[in-house]
Amino acid sequence: MFKTADDTSAGARSLCGDTAERSIDANRVEGYCENMRNITVSVDDDTYRMARTRAASQDTSLSAVVRMFLADYATAADSERERLKRLELAARAQITAFRAADRLDRDAVHCRNDEP
């Protein structure tokens, strides 16, 4: 079950225990903490400060930005795979006839002539 940050009904469970604060982005859907994985990322201080400042200017957290980036990154691999599959199917559809007899023989392929 998921809960939005502005869900204050009596039956709603908190996001990460009873001390969870309201999210800055009230429309964002959060999962329970036990369904989330923690990762550690090392960045230099300047990058961290600039990213955190930019995230704050967009009224979100740096964790939300990283989460969104990883979700986009993960789904891009699937879409690239699907694109390549579509290209392969289109290329195969263009092949109307193929016969092994139409190919060159082994000597012709490797330019093995009797000429010196």
Salt bridges, closest charged atoms under 4 A:
GLU30 OE2 - ARG28 NE 2.63
GLU34 OE2 - ARG13 NH2 3.88
ASP46 OD1 - ARG49 NH2 3.39
ASP78 OD1 - ARG81 NH1 2.96
GLU80 OE2 - ARG83 NH2 2.83
GLU88 OE1 - LYS85 NZ 3.83
GLU88 OE2 - ARG92 NE 3.01
ASP102 OD1 - ARG99 NH2 2.99
